[in-house]
Amino acid sequence: AMDPHQRVLLEVGYLALENAGLAPSVLRGSRTGVFVGMCFDDYAQRSVRSGDATRIDAHSGWGNTRSMAAGRVAYAFGFQGPTMQLDTACSSSLLAVHLACQSLRSGEATLALAGGVDFMLSPEPTIALSKLKALAADGRCKAFDARGDGYSRGEGCGIVVLKRATEALADGDPILALIRGSAINHDGGSNGLMAPNGQAQEAVIREALERAQVTPQQVQYVEVHGTGT
């Protein structure tokens, strides 16, 4: 059976292209890339928990593995650009957008679908996060609040269609936003594997601003990732 993550990626991918005024059939055989952020193997765990090996069939492998999520989209629409599934936990979909932009800038892809998907289909991840004390006891995320005691999990899928600005303007495509710059790094050594490193976070923000050729004073709106932990 197909993992619902893959099915919803197909649906939302189609909707994203439709909203961009692009027909998937016209893009078949093009260098369109697919970059997908996806974290857990919830659906595959259902078969494991059942203990019934007869539920595993010839389609269970590629129907459930995360590595096939982006490939499923590329296969269904006939895209021949770079295709990959990424897992960096909460930042997975943003990393997908970053790598999609890099691919477009290098000419590796002419168009890109980038985003992420996550559904809660098995209890194991929630149990693990609860034991880590990462989840709020009342189920409410109180980011940047002194009362913050954890976050609350959510579900959803989001995909953006990306294209080089010069080509989008020339083709008369509807443009919702312009990505001026992005950057990635890692905390490296810090107080712990899960502990944030303020200096590293500052460095990656400054690098993104530098690439975008924007000063901190010019920023008018900031959307942040604050889990409340």
N, C-alpha and C positions, 0 to 999 in steps of 0.2 A: 504494500500500500504506500501511497505517496504521503510523505510528511506534510501536514497542513502548512508548515512554514514555506515549503516549496510551492504549494498550490496558491497561497496568497501572494507570493512574490510574482507569480505569473499574472495574477489578476491586477495587482497594483502596478506592475511594470507596463501592462497594456494601457491602463488608465493614465499613467504618466505620459506615455507617448501620445495618447489621444489628446490630453490636455495641452501638449506641446504642438499640436497640429500635425503630427507625424503618423503616417500609416505604417505599422509594422511590416506589412507585405513589401513596401517600397524599400525598406532597409535590409531585406534579406540579402545576405552575401556581402554586406558592408562591413567596414572596420569599426563597428559599434562595440564598445566594451561594456562589461557588466561587473560591477564591484559591489559585493554584498557583505554587510556585517551581520553575523549570526553567532550566538554564544553557546546555547545549551542543546543537548540531544534529547529533549524531553520525550518526543514521540517514540524514539527508538527504545527508550527505557520501558515502555509499556510491554513490549514483547519480552524483554529481559525479565521483568517482574512476574510475568505470567508463568514462567517456567515451562511453557509449552513450546518445544522446539518445532512442532508441526506448523506453528504460525509463521515461521520463517520460510519465505519462498524465493524464487529466482529474482524477484524485484525488490526484496527487502534491502539489499545493499545500497543500490543507488537511489532507492526511494526514501531512505532514511538518513544517509550520511550527510553531514554538513558540507563536505567538499563538493557535493553535487548541486548545491542550491543555486549558485550563480550559473553553473553549466546548464542547468535545467532551463533557465531563462534564455540563454544564448542558443541552446538547441531548439527550443520551441519557436523562436523568432528568426532563426537562421543567421545570427550575428557571428562575425568572424574576428572580432577584436579581442583584446586581452580580457580574460574572464577569471575572476578569483573570488573566493569566499574568505573573509577576514574575521578574526576573533581577537579583539583586545578589550573584551568585557564592555564596559559602558561607552567607551570611545569608538567602538567598532564602526558604526555608521559614519562618523566624522572622518575616521581614517579612510573609509571607502571613498568619500568625497575628495579627500586630499590626493589619494593615489589616482583617482579618475582625472583630476585636474593635471597632475603630472603627466599622465598618459596623453592627454589632449595637447599639452604644451610641447611634448616631444614629437608629436605627429604619429605616435603609436596607435592612437584611436582617433577617429573623426567625429565620433559622438559617444556619449557614455551614459549609462544608467547607474546611479550610485545611491545606496541607502542601506536600510537594515530592517530586520524583522525579529520579533520575539513574542512567543506565546508560552503561557504557563500550562503545560500539558502533563506534568508529573510532579509529585511533591518533593523529590530529592533536592533540587536546587534551593527551594524555599526552606527546607529543613536545615541544609548546610548553612545558609545565610543567617538563619535564626540562631544556630549554635555559635556562629561567628559574632552574634550580637550586632549584625549590620541592619536588621529590620526593626522599625519602630514598634514598640509594644502596643500602641493604639492604632497602628496601621496608617498613621498620618506622617507625611514628610515635612519636617519643620526646618527647612534649609536656612542657614545663617541666623538661626534662633538659638539663644542660650538653652532652650529646652530641648534642642535637637537630640534625639536618642536613636536615630536610625532612619531608614527610608522605607518607602512602600513600593513594591514591585508593580509594574504595569505591562500592558500588552499593546502591540500595534505593529504597523508596517509603514514605512515611508520611503519613497524613491523620487529622486530628482533627475531630470534629463539635462545633461551638460553638453555644451558646445563652445568652441572658440568664439569669442565675442565678435570678431571681424566677420566670421562666416555667418553667424546668427543674424547680424545686422544686414549683411548682403542678401540673405535668403528671406528676409522679412519675418523671421520667427518671433513669436511672442516672448519677450524677455521679462522675467519676474525679478531677477536680481543679478548682480555682477559679483563674482568672487575675485577680489583683487589680490588676495594672497592667503597662504596657509602655511603652517609649519608643524612638525612633529618632533618629539624627543622622548627621553625616558628619564625618570627620576634618578636612576643609578643607585648608588648607596645612600640609604636614609635610615630613619629610625626603625623601619621594618618594611617587608615586602609590600604590605598593603597601606603603609603610611605615606601621605602626600609629602612632597618635597617642594616647599615654597619657592626656593631659588630656581629650581628647574622649571616650575610652572611660569615664573616671571620671565625666564629666558625664552621659553617657547612663544609666549605672547609677544615679547619684543621682536623676536625673529619674524613672526607673522606680520606684524606691523611694518617692519622694515621691508619685507618682500612686497607688501601692498603699497609701499611708499606713502604711508599714512602716519601722522604723529599721534601720540596718545590724546593730545588736546583736540584733535579733529573727530574723535570717536563720540558719537551722540547716543548710541544705544548699545547696551551689552547684554547678551543672553548667555547665562552661565550654567555650568553643570554643578549643582549643589545638592548632594544627596541627603544632607542632614545628619551625616555620621560624624 
